[in-house]
Amino acid sequence: MSKWHGLSGAQVRVAILDCSLLAAACLIAFWIVTDLLTRIHSVSRADDLLGGMWAVIATVFVYRDSYGQTAAAALSRIAATAVSFVLCLAYLLILPPSVWGMAVLIGIGALAVMLMGRPGDAVTTGITTAVVMIVALLSPHDAWEQPILRFFDTIIGVAVGLAAAWLSVWVSRRLGLPASSDRASAP
């Protein structure tokens, strides 16, 4: 049995499978947002590309080495994005985008998820809020659309990441590759 940095041949095959699925999932998430969704609504080509990037980030964020970890990361990403969505949308419907507003919303968002018992989501809530508010600053016309667009981009990226993790479990089982006990419990 050959070893590569302490990994068995089967473990290397699993790593290649997982990394290949991650790459394909990122491409699919990007394509869905930049090609399919733009047929429904497009602010600008730059915003479409930003949406594609945001979907890819969500896919990478949730795709983990077990289905259970992927599902937990998906819940975390959706929870953090939902808090940011509500805060940014409420703010941008009333006030114009500003750096001060961004800072206040990051603080409120961090406090909200901490009070909800999800302190680990404070970072993702802050990052999401920063992206939404900075993009709103770059394109202040109809800035209120940004939280909605980024929420849908996130949902797509999370869904694609979950599907890729499920596919990884299924393919691993079909090929008889080793899987963690957590991965084996995937639906």
Secondary structure, 3 states (H helix, E strand, C coil): CCCECCECHHHHHHHHHHHHHHHHHHHHHHHHHHHHHHHCCCCCHHHHHHHHHHHHHHHHHHCCCCHHHHHHHHHHHHHHHHHHHHHHHHHHHHCCCCHHHHHHHHHHHHHHHHHCCCHHHHHHHHHHHHHHHHHHHHCCCCCCHHHHHHHHHHHHHHHHHHHHHHHHHHHHHHHCCCCCHHHHCCC
